[in-house]
Amino acid sequence: MSETSQSASRAQRLRRARIGVVITASAVSVLAILLVLAAWRDDRMISSDMGVTSAEVLSAGRLRSAVIFVTPDGETHNPKVGVLYPTKLTAGERINVEYLRSDPDLVRVAGRDARVAIIPALSVIVVAWGLALPLLWLLGSPPSQWVAAARARFPGGNRTRRSDTVPQR
């Protein structure tokens, strides 16, 4: 294999690796945003037909906590997916929950909403890009190339002020 074809092959592998890093970081970012949007949608559903009751925490974890509660019709519910926004709960604790009356398996801790998902989602995005950017740099794509590529892709970056474009009389 000639030296020219080896360097072209290496350049192609580096380019593919950079593309893979960007795709991975972008996918993680999109998933984090979708997570917040889904939490917001669940909150809207619960708020549209909300029931409030007291529940007992059966098991508590950072990401999932199981609860059991009785609705006013006397039916006992233990949602399979647990309760939304379960942080800082302890097993055996009695808490107030808000649930969707038409589907009591959709339940959240009273007083909590999708806002508690924003900071963790932003943290995930920052970490993903915090890992991706140095990796891109190590793969031979320094920030000066990113700026040049952005300027080439968006040529209107050095726009003049609107008052400068008004014809003079």
N, C-alpha and C positions, 0 to 999 in steps of 0.2 A: 504494500500500500504506500502511495507516495505521501510526502510530507504535506502537500497541499490538501489532499483528500482527508488526511487525518485531522488537520486543523479545521476543515469544513465540518467533518463529522463531530468533532468536539464542540464546535460552535453551535451546531444543531442540538446536541444533547443539553448544553447549557441553556439554550433558548427554551427548549421543552421543559426543563426543570424550573426556569423562571415562570413560565406560563402555568405550570402546575402549582407553584407557590401562590401566585396571584389568584388562581381559581379556588384553591383551598381557603385562603383568607377571605375571599369574597363570599364563598359558600357559607362559611362559619358566620360571617357578618349578616348575611341574609337570613339564616336560621335564627339568629338571636333577635333580629327585628320581627320575624314571624312569630316567635315565642311571645313577645310583648303584645303584638296585635291579637294573637289568640287569647291571651289573658284578658285583654280589653273587651273582646267579643264575648267571652264567658261572663264577665262582669255586667255587660249590657243585658245579656240574657237573664241573669239572676235578678238584676234591678227591675226588669220589665214585669216579673211575676214572682216577687220575693216573699218567702216565708222566713220567719225568724224563730229559732228555738234554742234550747240548751243542748249541748252534746258532751259526751265523755270521750276523752282522748284515750284510745286503746293502745296505740304504739306511736312513738314520736321519733322522727328522724329529721335530718336537715332538708331532705328533698321530698319526703313523703311521710304523712302521718295519717293513721287510721282513726276514724271517729265512729261513734254510734249515737244515733239520736232518734227520737220519736216525734212524728209529725202530729198535728192536731187531730187527724183522723185515727190515731192510735197505732199506726203502722211504724214498725221499727226499721231504720235504714242504716246500713253500713256500706257506704260507697266503696266500690272495688278500687277506684283510683285514688281514694283518700280525699283529703280536704285541700282546697287551694290555699296557697300562702301559709304553709305550715311551720314557718320558722318560730323558734323559741316556745314550742309547746312541750309539755312533759306528760308522760303516761299517767293516767289517773286524774288528770286535771279536768275540771268542768269549764267549758267555754261556751260562748254564744256563737251560733253559726247562722249564716244566711244561705238559703237554698232556693233553687228553682222549684216552685210548687208543682209544675207539670212534670218535672224530672228531678226528684230529690237526690239523685246521685251526683248532681252538679251542686256542690256545696263549698262555701268559702268561710274562713274565719271572719266573724263580724268585725266591721271597722277596717278591714284590709281590702285593697283593690289592686289593680294592675300597676299602680305606681311603684309597688314594692319590687316589681320585676324589672324596672328600668335600669337601676344601678347595676345589678348582676349582668344584664344584657350588654350594657355599655362596657362593663369590665371585660367581658368575653371578647368584644370587638377590639378593644384596646390591646388586649393580650395577643389576639390573633395577628393584628397588624404590627404589634411590637416585636413579634417573632418573625413575621414575613419580611419586613423592611430590611433588617440586617441580613437576613438570608438572601434576599435579592441582591444586596450589595456584595455579599460574598460570592454570589454566582456571576459577578461581573457586570452588574447594572448599577453604577453609582448614581446618586441623586442628581448630578448634573445632567445625566442622560434623561432622567424622568422629566426635568424641567424643560429640556429641549424638545422632548417628545410631546409634552403638553402644549408648548408654544406652537409646534408644527400642526398639531391636531386642532387647536383652537386659536386660529390666527388673530382673532379679535381681542386678544389679551391686552394690547396697548391701545385701547380706544381713546379717542379724544373726547373732551367734554362736549355736551350737547350745545352749549353756548358757542363753542368754537366752530360748529358746523352750520350755524345759522348764517345765511348770506348777508353780507354787509351792504347797506344802501348808500 
